[in-house]
Amino acid sequence: MVTCLLSSADRTLAARLEGADAANGVAFATAAQQTSPDAAFERIAGGTAIFAGIGSPMTHAMGIGMSGPVAAAEMERLELFFRDRGSASLIDLCPMADPSVIAFVQSRPYRVIEFNNVLARRIEKDEVFAPVPDVRLISEDEAPVWARVVSEGFAEYMPVTEEMVSMMMTPCKTCQCWLAGEAPGQAGAAMIVQNGVAVFSGDATVAPARRKGWQSALIRERLAAAQRHGCDLAAASVLPGSGSHRNYERAGFQLIYMRVNLMREF
């Protein structure tokens, strides 16, 4: 267990975490362009606006207002990025963003659609991570299997369609991906390294295999991998009060801030 706690009042830390998540989104959009020419991203408002298709969980703006005041005209340009692509304006807003961003969204018809807790933990160079049985890093040709397992793990939130499975294969082009359990797999997860931060994502377990410790095993395996990559931080975004939230806390992660997901429909 990590004993050196992080500060939830550290704006530099928040900016680093937001930047890592935004870089992950850029990598996703870049990879998605190989099969979806409409995928795009734009550096704007101190962060990054990402479009990976209407309905994609990666379509949003990240890191907005983390480097200082943002003019209203710049925020309007951000809205135009989404509107030109037929999408609602979607902003994942860090509570430590500059007040100018908060003032802008208050003056427009944005509504809250979700909250996410951003968790992080230090990775010490001398930590020892025991090998995790039945967890394996996938090969390139296992990407379709990984995508289907993860899609089925999210089935209560999004219906499993061939289009969704195809979209879920995109992270395998930019991230390291793992499967857990007997073949073909009962759970999956991913990790990408951005500027010394290991961003954990894609955690999903199929319904019959839940409460068997697979997510915790995948967290431990990714922590070991992040340490090998020289990362000093690991981060994840989870739904407040969820099983994922509890599993990450048990692995030494702590709440840094709550991110507010906002939407303006045109």
HUMO-V603314 format. One line per field, one symbol per residue. psi: psi as a letter, one per 40 degrees, with the letter a starting at -180 (. if undefined). A space follows every 50 residues. Layout:
BEGIN
psi->???
END
This chain:
BEGIN
psi->hhehiiheehddddddddddddddddddddddddegeehiihhifeahhh hfiheheehihieheeeaihiddddddddddddeeeiihhhhhheeiidd ddddddeigiiheiihhhiiiihideihhiihifhihiideedddddddd dddededhihiddddddeeddeedihiiiiiiieieiiiihihhfehhhh iehhhideeifeedddddddddddddddeeieiiiihihheidddddddd eeiihdihhhhihhi.
END
